[in-house]
Structures are given as C-alpha cells and as structure tokens.
Amino acid sequence: MATEESGGLAQTAAVKLSEMGERTKQLGTAMQDPERQRRIILVIVCVALLLDNMLYMVIVPIVPDYLARLESESERAHVTSNSSFNSTQNENFDLQIGVLFASKAILQLMVNPLTGTFIDRVGYDIPLLIGLSIMFVSTCIFAFAENYATLFVARSLQGLGSAFADTSGIAMIADKYTEEAERSRALGIALAFISFGSLAAPPFGGVLYEFAGKRVPFIVLACICLADGILCLTVLKPFSSRTRENMPVGTPIYKLMIDPYIAVVAGALTTCNIPLAFLEPTIANWMEETMDSSQWEIGLTWLPAFFPHILGVYLTVKLGAQYPHLQWFYGALGMVIIGASSCIVPACKNFEQLIIPLCGICFGIALVDTALLPTLAFLVDVRHVSVYGSVYAIADISYCVAYALGPIVAGKIVHDLGFVQLNLGMGLANVLYAPALLFLRNVCLMKPSHSERNMLLDEGATGLYDTIRMEERQRKKHGYSSSGNCVPIDENGKFAGQSKSFSEEETSEPEYI
C-alpha cells in the first residue's frame, strides 16, 4: 500500500514537472515573438521611469522632517539663546534642503552629454541595466543614511543612475516603435508612468514614513528596482546581444544641439516644466501662510493633477494619430494652458480652488511632452541618423535645467519678489514661448535622409537594423510612410510632387561600425 502511494506521488510529481517544463518552453517561445518582446521592453522601461520619479519625489515629505529631527537633536546638545544664530541656522537649513533636492538634477545635467554619446555607441540595454543598478544602490543608501552627507551622496547617485536609465529607456522605446502612431502611444504610456511616479510618491512616502519609519519606503522601492533589473537582465540579455553590429554611428550630441528644430523643442520642454519645478518647493509654505492648509492637504496637493495629465496624454496620442501634422499646435496649446493656469494659482483662496490651476498645469505639460517627445525622434529620423541616445539626452537635459534651478532659485524669487510675481513670470514665459513652436509646423513635410547603406539593402538584410530598414522600404513601395503618413510616397520611393529620388537628395553619409 505504501509502495503504491509513493509510486502515485512520484507519478504526480513527474506530471507536474513535465507541465512546468512545457510552460517554461511556451514562455521562452513567446518571449521570442517580436511583438511580445516589445511589450515586455515597454514594461521594463516604464517601471524604471516610475521608480526614478518615485524616488525623486518620495523624499519630499521624508527628508526635511528627518533632517529637522537630526537638527533638533544637535541643538539640544549645543543649547544657545542667541536668536540671530537660530535665524542663521534656519536659513542654512533651508539652503541645505534646496541643494539636496537639486543635486540629483544638477549631476544628471552634467552627466547627460556623456551618457547620450555612450548610449549611441553601445546600445540601449547595457546603459539601462547600469542605470537600474545605480538607482538600486542609491535607494539602499537612502534607506540607511543617518546624516546629511550620506543623503547628499545618495541623491547625487540617483542623478547618475537617472542619466543612464531615463535616457536609454526613452531612446529604446523610440528605437523599438518605428511607426509614428505606435511610437507616440508607447511614449504616452511611459509619460503616464512618469506622472504617476511623481504625483503618487509624496503620499506613498509620507504614509509609510509616518507609520513604518524612514527605511520602509526606500526598501520597497529598492526591491522593485532589483526585480526590474533582474527582468532587464533576463529579457534583454545585454551582455550577449549582438544587435548593434550593423547599427550606424549616431550623430554627435553637439550637432544635435545646434539643430534649430531640436533646439526649439528642447526650449519648449524646459519652459513648460518650469512651473511644476518651481511650484513644488514653494507651494507648501504659501498654502500654510495664505490658506492655513493642513498637512494632509499639502500632501495631496498634486495627486488630483494625475488624472488630467493622463487625459492630456490620451487626447494627444489620439489626435496625433489622426492629425500628425498638428503636433506643433498641440504643444503650443499646452504651453498657453500652462501659462494661463500659472497666472491663476496666486488668486486661489482655498484648497479646492487651487486644484483647478494645478490640474491645468499638468494637463498642459502632458500635451507638450506627448507631442514633442516623438517629434524629437522623427527629427532625428529625417535630419540625422536613426540612433536616439543623444537626442533624448538633450530632452533629459531640458528637464534637468528646470528641476535643477527650481529648488534653489524658486525660494529666492519668492523671498525677494513674492509668490505672485513668480507665477506671473512663469505664466508669461510659457505664453510668449508658444509661438516659437510655429517653427515646427512644416516638420511633417520633411523627407527622410537616405545613405548609401540604404541603397545597398536590395542585396538583402544582414542584421536587425537592416531588416527594419528593409521592412520600411517595402512599406514605402506600397505608398506608406513611417513618419505618420504625413506625405504620400510613390512606388519609386519618391514623395509626391518631387522629381528627385532619395539617392539624389542625399547630403550626408553616416559612419558605421
């Protein structure tokens, strides 16, 4: 009887193992499917962006209070009755908080030109893994830091990790999704994760800090970061990938920076993010002084703005698919909405009124980002070489300029000029910059540049890059364009109304490795 039972158990175990092996095999087969692989890559990148922005904002309710406690303990050890000394100490404390918050963006700003070039040379997967690894180390340091210097090191390390992870992640999405409609949709999803990370992190961090202590929020984020890194290592196999062998060398970042179209987009990205970057460190004190707001209201200030941001992303993706030649208009409209909303903020008298202009700011930012980030990839496709590391490093630099200045400059402006003047200045800057996007109105009519390598693809594809280009040329022969169907293409590979072929229009030939 015992023998029969043991035999039955062994048989059951063998069946279970066989089923597990079959499921593993099916999973491996599914992972080889290009469409499934693109979706998994999108998930990996979105989680990385979510983590980066949660780590960026989660310290807002935690670090000032934690450092204030450390400061009070230090003051107990050195009791003094000198009020002027205490005032100086308070000013130094505010400056320390501002520098700590800004250190991430400052280091990211400094490193981005180098990481953009590095990404163009080695591909997107290795820098993404490097960025996740650095972010994991940074988060662990945050969890166990017990003084200002250690927190500063952790914050700066996060900036270094973000320079790798954010730029390579966005560039990877642009590289994997070559059709403009798909690319806009994928980048819109990534922006939604960025928004959710930024707006949900303060209440997430505040609640866990209040009930579980300083370490718990960072340990949770570190675990998620570790899981995403393992998934990246398993799916992308960065150290065994050979997909870069046939890829061209990207355009140097300094050449992209002096491209007038890219410069206009970069300026718009900086200008539209200034209100958010400058209000985050100043609005809490203003709410306490003018509205006598409670701590829970201050903690939830930005959370309602998540929903109009998602709405803005959705509308821009849908409109961009139907009217791709109006991307510049969506961006300009977003900047006008941001400008008007910024001017309304100081007129609000209570928390409920304040939600309306803050939602307007986030809705406008969604329009600008969702319209212009795919435009950067399209500009690289038609004016340079289709390698995206450097151009999205420029986009990251644009964001970092706003967020590096915000924590340091915004408080000084409020102290010297006032909160009303700060908002009016930011609103006016956005409204005045909006007409500059008219410069982009003919971008959709541009022709893609073709090099000698494209002409030789008739001999057959030799790698992933060649295969993609072959597929694009096949579509073009049937009258479709990968640039959002903005311009009809005839069967000879010529744009309608053009008498010259692509080879006759070629002006430059990229180098290849």
C-alpha positions as CSV (number, residue, x, y, z in Angstrom):
1,M,0.0,0.0,0.0
2,A,2.8,2.4,0.9
3,T,4.6,1.5,-2.3
4,E,1.5,2.3,-4.4
5,E,1.1,5.7,-2.6
6,S,4.8,6.6,-3.1
7,G,4.5,5.5,-6.8
8,G,1.4,7.6,-7.2
9,L,3.2,10.6,-5.7
10,A,6.2,10.2,-7.9
11,Q,4.0,10.0,-11.0
12,T,2.1,13.1,-9.9
13,A,5.4,15.0,-9.3
14,A,6.6,13.8,-12.8
15,V,3.5,15.1,-14.4
16,K,3.8,18.5,-12.6
17,L,7.5,18.8,-13.6
18,S,6.5,18.0,-17.2
19,E,3.8,20.6,-17.1
20,M,6.2,23.2,-15.7
21,G,8.8,22.4,-18.3
22,E,6.1,22.8,-21.1
23,R,5.0,26.1,-19.7
24,T,8.6,27.3,-19.5
25,K,9.1,26.3,-23.1
26,Q,6.0,28.1,-24.1
27,L,7.1,31.2,-22.2
28,G,10.5,31.0,-23.9
29,T,8.8,30.7,-27.3
30,A,6.5,33.7,-26.5
31,M,9.5,35.8,-25.5
32,Q,11.0,35.3,-28.9
33,D,7.9,36.9,-30.5
34,P,8.9,40.4,-31.6
35,E,5.6,42.0,-30.6
36,R,5.6,40.4,-27.1
37,Q,9.2,41.3,-26.7
38,R,8.4,45.0,-27.5
39,R,5.7,44.9,-24.9
40,I,8.0,43.4,-22.2
41,I,10.6,46.0,-23.0
42,L,8.0,48.8,-22.7
43,V,7.1,47.3,-19.2
44,I,10.7,47.3,-18.1
45,V,11.3,50.9,-19.2
46,C,8.0,52.1,-17.7
47,V,8.8,50.5,-14.3
48,A,12.3,52.1,-14.4
49,L,10.8,55.5,-15.1
50,L,8.2,55.0,-12.4
51,L,10.9,54.1,-9.9
52,D,13.1,57.1,-10.8
53,N,10.3,59.6,-10.4
54,M,9.0,58.0,-7.2
55,L,12.5,58.1,-5.7
56,Y,12.8,61.7,-6.9
57,M,9.6,62.8,-5.1
58,V,9.3,60.3,-2.2
59,I,11.9,62.3,-0.2
60,V,9.7,65.4,-0.2
61,P,7.7,64.5,2.9
62,I,10.5,62.4,4.5
63,V,13.9,64.1,4.3
64,P,13.0,67.7,5.6
65,D,11.3,66.2,8.6
66,Y,14.1,63.7,9.2
67,L,16.8,66.3,8.9
68,A,14.8,68.7,11.2
69,R,14.8,65.9,13.8
70,L,18.6,65.5,13.4
71,E,19.0,69.3,13.7
72,S,16.9,69.5,16.8
73,E,18.9,66.7,18.4
74,S,22.1,68.6,17.5
75,E,20.6,71.8,19.0
76,R,19.8,70.0,22.3
77,A,23.5,69.1,22.5
78,H,24.5,72.7,21.9
79,V,21.8,74.8,23.6
80,T,22.0,78.5,22.7
81,S,19.9,81.5,23.4
82,N,21.2,83.6,20.6
83,S,18.1,84.3,18.3
84,S,20.2,85.7,15.4
85,F,22.2,82.5,15.5
86,N,19.0,80.5,15.4
87,S,17.8,82.6,12.4
88,T,21.0,81.9,10.6
89,Q,20.7,78.2,11.3
90,N,17.1,78.2,9.8
91,E,18.3,79.9,6.7
92,N,21.2,77.4,6.3
93,F,18.8,74.5,6.9
94,D,16.5,75.8,4.0
95,L,19.6,76.2,1.8
96,Q,20.7,72.6,2.6
97,I,17.3,71.2,1.7
98,G,17.3,73.1,-1.6
99,V,20.8,71.9,-2.5
100,L,19.9,68.4,-1.5
101,F,16.8,68.4,-3.7
102,A,18.6,70.0,-6.6
103,S,21.8,67.8,-6.5
104,K,20.1,65.0,-8.4
105,A,19.1,67.2,-11.4
106,I,22.5,69.1,-11.3
107,L,24.5,65.9,-11.6
108,Q,22.1,64.4,-14.2
109,L,22.5,67.7,-16.2
110,M,26.3,67.4,-16.1
111,V,26.5,63.7,-17.0
112,N,23.8,63.6,-19.7
113,P,26.0,64.7,-22.6
114,L,28.4,61.8,-21.8
115,T,25.7,59.2,-21.3
116,G,23.9,60.2,-24.6
117,T,27.1,59.5,-26.5
118,F,27.8,56.3,-24.6
119,I,24.3,55.0,-25.3
120,D,24.7,55.8,-29.0
121,R,27.9,53.7,-29.1
122,V,26.9,50.6,-27.0
123,G,23.2,50.5,-27.5
124,Y,20.3,50.9,-25.1
125,D,20.2,47.7,-23.0
126,I,23.5,48.0,-21.1
127,P,23.0,51.6,-20.1
128,L,19.5,50.7,-18.8
129,L,21.0,48.0,-16.7
130,I,23.7,50.3,-15.4
131,G,21.1,52.9,-14.5
132,L,18.9,50.4,-12.6
133,S,21.9,49.1,-10.7
134,I,23.0,52.6,-9.6
135,M,19.4,53.5,-8.7
136,F,19.2,50.3,-6.5
137,V,22.4,51.3,-4.7
138,S,21.2,54.9,-4.3
139,T,17.9,53.7,-2.8
140,C,19.6,51.4,-0.3
141,I,21.9,54.3,0.8
142,F,18.8,56.5,1.3
143,A,17.2,53.8,3.5
144,F,20.2,53.5,5.9
145,A,21.6,57.1,5.7
146,E,21.7,58.9,9.1
147,N,23.3,62.2,8.2
148,Y,23.1,65.0,5.6
149,A,26.3,64.0,3.8
150,T,25.2,60.4,3.2
151,L,21.8,61.6,1.9
152,F,23.6,64.0,-0.4
153,V,25.6,61.2,-1.8
154,A,22.5,59.0,-2.3
155,R,20.6,61.9,-4.1
156,S,23.6,62.6,-6.4
157,L,23.9,58.9,-7.2
158,Q,20.3,58.8,-8.2
159,G,21.0,61.6,-10.7
160,L,23.8,59.5,-12.2
161,G,21.5,56.4,-12.4
162,S,18.7,58.5,-14.0
163,A,21.1,59.9,-16.6
164,F,21.6,56.3,-17.8
165,A,18.2,54.7,-17.2
166,D,15.9,57.6,-18.3
167,T,17.7,58.4,-21.5
168,S,18.3,54.8,-22.6
169,G,14.8,53.8,-21.7
170,I,13.1,56.5,-23.7
171,A,15.6,56.0,-26.6
172,M,14.8,52.3,-26.6
173,I,11.1,52.9,-26.9
174,A,11.8,55.2,-29.9
175,D,14.0,52.6,-31.4
176,K,11.6,49.6,-31.0
177,Y,8.5,51.5,-32.1
178,T,9.4,52.8,-35.6
179,E,5.8,53.8,-36.7
180,E,4.9,57.3,-35.6
181,A,1.5,56.3,-34.2
182,E,2.9,53.4,-32.2
183,R,5.8,55.5,-31.0
184,S,3.5,58.2,-29.8
185,R,1.3,55.7,-28.0
186,A,4.3,54.0,-26.3
187,L,5.9,57.2,-25.3
188,G,2.5,58.3,-23.9
189,I,2.3,55.2,-21.7
190,A,5.9,56.0,-20.5
191,L,4.8,59.6,-19.7
192,A,1.8,58.2,-17.7
193,F,4.2,56.2,-15.5
194,I,6.4,59.2,-15.0
195,S,3.4,61.3,-14.0
196,F,2.1,58.6,-11.6
197,G,5.5,58.2,-10.0
198,S,5.9,61.9,-9.4
199,L,2.4,62.5,-8.1
200,A,1.9,59.4,-6.1
201,A,5.3,59.3,-4.4
202,P,4.7,62.1,-1.8
203,P,1.6,60.5,-0.2
204,F,3.2,57.0,-0.6
205,G,6.3,58.1,1.2
206,G,4.5,60.2,3.8
207,V,2.2,57.5,4.9
208,L,4.9,54.8,5.2
209,Y,7.2,57.3,6.9
210,E,4.6,58.1,9.4
211,F,3.6,54.6,10.3
212,A,6.6,52.4,9.4
213,G,9.6,54.7,9.6
214,K,12.1,56.2,7.2
215,R,13.6,53.0,5.9
216,V,10.5,51.2,4.7
217,P,9.6,53.4,1.6
218,F,13.1,53.1,0.3
219,I,13.3,49.4,0.9
220,V,10.1,48.8,-1.0
221,L,11.4,50.9,-3.9
222,A,14.8,49.1,-3.8
223,C,13.0,45.7,-4.1
224,I,11.0,46.8,-7.1
225,C,14.2,48.2,-8.7
226,L,16.0,44.9,-8.1
227,A,13.1,43.0,-9.7
228,D,13.1,45.3,-12.7
229,G,16.9,44.9,-13.1
230,I,16.6,41.1,-13.0
231,L,13.9,41.3,-15.6
232,C,16.1,43.5,-17.8
233,L,19.0,41.1,-17.4
234,T,16.8,38.1,-18.3
235,V,14.8,39.5,-21.2
236,L,17.2,41.9,-22.9
237,K,20.4,39.8,-22.2
238,P,22.5,43.0,-22.6
239,F,25.9,41.3,-22.5
240,S,25.1,38.7,-25.1
241,S,23.2,41.0,-27.6
242,R,24.8,41.5,-31.0
243,T,22.1,43.7,-32.4
244,R,24.5,46.7,-32.6
245,E,26.9,45.2,-35.1
246,N,25.1,46.7,-38.1
247,M,23.9,49.9,-36.5
248,P,25.2,53.2,-37.7
249,V,27.1,55.6,-35.5
250,G,24.7,58.3,-34.2
251,T,25.0,62.0,-34.9
252,P,27.3,63.7,-32.2
253,I,25.3,65.4,-29.5
254,Y,26.8,68.8,-30.2
255,K,25.5,68.7,-33.8
256,L,22.0,67.8,-32.5
257,M,22.2,70.7,-30.0
258,I,22.7,73.2,-32.8
259,D,19.9,71.8,-35.0
260,P,17.3,74.7,-34.8
261,Y,14.3,72.3,-34.8
262,I,15.7,70.3,-31.9
263,A,16.7,73.5,-30.1
264,V,13.1,74.8,-30.3
265,V,11.7,71.5,-28.9
266,A,14.3,71.5,-26.1
267,G,13.4,75.1,-25.1
268,A,9.7,74.2,-25.0
269,L,10.4,71.2,-22.8
270,T,12.4,73.3,-20.3
271,T,9.9,76.2,-20.3
272,C,6.8,74.1,-19.8
273,N,8.3,72.2,-16.9
274,I,9.5,75.4,-15.0
275,P,6.1,76.0,-13.3
276,L,6.0,72.4,-11.9
277,A,9.6,72.5,-10.9
278,F,9.3,75.9,-9.2
279,L,6.0,75.3,-7.5
280,E,6.9,72.0,-5.9
281,P,9.4,73.5,-3.4
282,T,7.4,76.7,-2.7
283,I,3.7,76.0,-2.8
284,A,3.6,74.2,0.6
285,N,4.8,77.3,2.5
286,W,2.4,79.5,0.5
287,M,-0.5,77.2,1.3
288,E,0.3,77.3,5.0
289,E,0.6,81.1,5.0
290,T,-2.4,82.0,2.9
291,M,-4.9,79.1,3.3
292,D,-3.8,77.7,6.7
293,S,-3.8,74.3,5.0
294,S,-3.5,71.1,6.9
295,Q,-0.6,68.7,6.3
296,W,-2.9,66.2,4.5
297,E,-4.0,68.9,2.1
298,I,-0.4,69.8,1.4
299,G,0.5,66.1,0.9
300,L,-2.3,65.6,-1.6
301,T,-1.8,68.9,-3.5
302,W,-0.6,67.3,-6.7
303,L,-2.4,64.0,-6.6
304,P,-5.6,65.1,-8.3
305,A,-3.5,66.5,-11.2
306,F,-2.6,62.9,-12.2
307,F,-5.9,62.4,-13.9
308,P,-5.9,65.4,-16.2
309,H,-2.3,64.5,-17.0
310,I,-3.4,61.1,-18.2
311,L,-6.3,62.7,-20.1
312,G,-3.8,65.0,-21.8
313,V,-1.6,62.1,-22.8
314,Y,-4.6,60.2,-24.2
315,L,-6.0,63.1,-26.2
316,T,-2.6,64.0,-27.7
317,V,-1.9,60.4,-28.7
318,K,-5.4,60.1,-30.3
319,L,-5.2,63.5,-32.1
320,G,-1.6,62.8,-33.1
321,A,-2.7,59.6,-34.8
322,Q,-5.4,61.3,-36.8
323,Y,-3.7,64.7,-37.4
324,P,0.1,64.1,-37.1
325,H,0.9,67.4,-38.9
326,L,-0.5,69.3,-35.9
327,Q,1.9,68.1,-33.3
328,W,3.4,71.6,-33.0
329,F,-0.1,73.0,-32.4
330,Y,-0.8,70.6,-29.5
331,G,2.5,71.6,-27.9
332,A,1.7,75.3,-28.4
333,L,-1.8,74.9,-26.9
334,G,-0.3,73.1,-23.9
335,M,2.1,76.0,-23.3
336,V,-0.8,78.5,-23.4
337,I,-2.8,76.4,-20.9
338,I,0.3,76.1,-18.6
339,G,0.8,79.9,-18.8
340,A,-2.9,80.7,-18.0
341,S,-3.0,78.2,-15.2
342,S,0.2,79.5,-13.6
343,C,-1.2,83.0,-13.5
344,I,-4.4,81.8,-11.8
345,V,-2.6,80.0,-8.9
346,P,-2.0,83.0,-6.7
347,A,-5.6,84.0,-6.9
348,C,-6.8,80.8,-5.3
349,K,-8.2,81.2,-1.7
350,N,-8.7,77.6,-0.7
351,F,-7.5,74.0,-1.4
352,E,-10.5,73.2,-3.7
353,Q,-9.8,76.3,-5.9
354,L,-6.1,75.5,-6.1
355,I,-6.7,72.1,-7.6
356,I,-8.1,73.6,-10.8
357,P,-5.0,75.5,-12.0
358,L,-2.7,72.8,-10.8
359,C,-4.7,70.3,-12.9
360,G,-4.4,72.8,-15.8
361,I,-0.6,72.9,-15.5
362,C,-0.3,69.1,-15.5
363,F,-2.8,68.8,-18.4
364,G,-0.7,71.4,-20.4
365,I,2.6,69.6,-19.6
366,A,1.0,66.3,-20.9
367,L,0.1,68.0,-24.2
368,V,3.6,69.4,-24.6
369,D,5.6,66.3,-23.6
370,T,3.4,63.8,-25.6
371,A,3.5,65.9,-28.7
372,L,7.2,66.9,-28.7
373,L,9.0,63.8,-27.4
374,P,8.0,61.7,-30.6
375,T,8.8,64.8,-32.6
376,L,12.5,64.6,-31.4
377,A,12.7,61.0,-32.7
378,F,11.1,62.0,-36.0
379,L,13.6,64.9,-36.4
380,V,16.5,62.5,-35.9
381,D,15.0,60.1,-38.4
382,V,14.6,62.7,-41.2
383,R,17.6,65.1,-40.5
384,H,20.2,62.8,-38.9
385,V,20.8,59.1,-38.2
386,S,18.2,57.0,-36.5
387,V,20.0,56.5,-33.3
388,Y,18.3,58.1,-30.3
389,G,20.6,58.2,-27.3
390,S,21.9,61.7,-27.8
391,V,18.6,63.3,-28.8
392,Y,16.9,62.0,-25.7
393,A,19.9,63.0,-23.6
394,I,19.1,66.6,-24.8
395,A,15.5,66.1,-23.7
396,D,16.6,64.9,-20.3
397,I,19.0,68.0,-20.1
398,S,15.9,70.2,-20.8
399,Y,14.0,68.7,-17.9
400,C,17.1,68.9,-15.6
401,V,17.6,72.6,-16.3
402,A,14.1,73.3,-14.8
403,Y,14.4,70.9,-11.9
404,A,18.0,71.9,-11.0
405,L,17.0,75.6,-10.8
406,G,13.7,75.0,-9.1
407,P,14.7,74.1,-5.5
408,I,17.4,76.7,-5.4
409,V,16.1,79.7,-7.4
410,A,12.4,79.5,-6.7
411,G,12.7,80.1,-3.0
412,K,14.9,83.1,-3.6
413,I,12.5,84.6,-6.1
414,V,9.6,84.2,-3.7
415,H,11.6,85.8,-0.9
416,D,12.8,88.8,-3.0
417,L,9.8,89.4,-5.3
418,G,6.9,87.3,-4.0
419,F,4.9,84.3,-4.9
420,V,2.5,86.2,-7.2
421,Q,5.4,87.6,-9.3
422,L,6.9,84.1,-9.6
423,N,3.7,82.7,-11.0
424,L,3.1,85.6,-13.3
425,G,6.6,85.3,-14.7
426,M,6.3,81.6,-15.3
427,G,3.0,82.0,-17.0
428,L,4.2,84.8,-19.2
429,A,7.3,82.8,-20.2
430,N,5.1,79.9,-21.4
431,V,2.6,82.1,-23.3
432,L,5.5,84.0,-25.0
433,Y,7.3,80.8,-26.0
434,A,4.3,79.1,-27.5
435,P,4.5,81.0,-30.9
436,A,8.1,79.6,-31.3
437,L,6.6,76.2,-32.0
438,L,5.2,77.6,-35.3
439,F,8.8,76.9,-36.5
440,L,7.9,73.2,-36.3
441,R,4.8,73.4,-38.4
442,N,6.5,72.0,-41.6
443,V,8.4,69.3,-39.8
444,C,6.0,66.7,-41.1
445,L,6.8,67.6,-44.7
446,M,10.5,66.8,-44.3
447,K,12.0,63.9,-46.3
448,P,14.0,61.2,-44.5
449,S,17.7,61.2,-45.3
450,H,18.9,58.1,-47.1
451,S,22.5,57.0,-47.2
452,E,24.5,54.6,-49.4
453,R,23.8,51.8,-47.0
454,N,20.0,52.2,-47.6
455,M,20.7,51.8,-51.4
456,L,22.6,48.5,-50.8
457,L,19.7,46.9,-48.8
458,D,18.3,45.5,-52.1
459,E,21.1,42.9,-51.7
460,G,19.3,41.5,-48.6
461,A,19.3,42.2,-44.9
462,T,22.2,41.1,-42.8
463,G,21.1,42.2,-39.3
464,L,18.3,43.6,-37.2
465,Y,18.9,47.2,-38.3
466,D,18.9,46.1,-42.0
467,T,15.8,44.1,-41.5
468,I,13.9,47.1,-40.1
469,R,15.1,49.3,-42.9
470,M,14.1,46.7,-45.5
471,E,10.6,46.5,-44.0
472,E,10.3,50.3,-44.1
473,R,11.3,50.4,-47.7
474,Q,8.7,47.6,-48.5
475,R,6.0,49.7,-46.9
476,K,7.1,52.8,-48.8
477,K,6.9,50.9,-52.1
478,H,3.2,50.3,-51.3
479,G,2.7,54.0,-50.6
480,Y,3.0,54.2,-46.8
481,S,5.4,56.3,-44.8
482,S,6.7,55.5,-41.3
483,S,6.5,59.2,-40.4
484,G,2.8,59.2,-39.6
485,N,1.5,59.1,-43.2
486,C,2.1,62.9,-43.5
487,V,3.4,62.8,-47.1
488,P,2.3,60.3,-49.8
489,I,5.1,58.3,-51.4
490,D,5.0,56.9,-54.9
491,E,6.1,53.5,-56.0
492,N,9.6,54.7,-56.9
493,G,10.3,55.8,-53.4
494,K,9.7,59.4,-54.3
495,F,7.5,61.8,-52.4
496,A,4.5,63.0,-54.5
497,G,5.4,66.3,-56.1
498,Q,9.2,65.6,-56.0
499,S,11.2,64.9,-59.1
500,K,14.3,63.6,-57.4
501,S,14.9,60.2,-55.8
502,F,16.2,59.8,-52.3
503,S,19.7,59.0,-53.5
504,E,19.9,62.3,-55.5
505,E,18.8,64.2,-52.3
506,E,21.4,62.6,-50.1
507,T,23.6,65.2,-48.4
508,S,25.5,63.3,-45.8
509,E,26.6,59.7,-45.1
510,P,26.7,58.5,-41.5
511,E,29.6,56.3,-40.4
512,Y,29.0,52.7,-39.5
513,I,30.6,50.3,-37.2
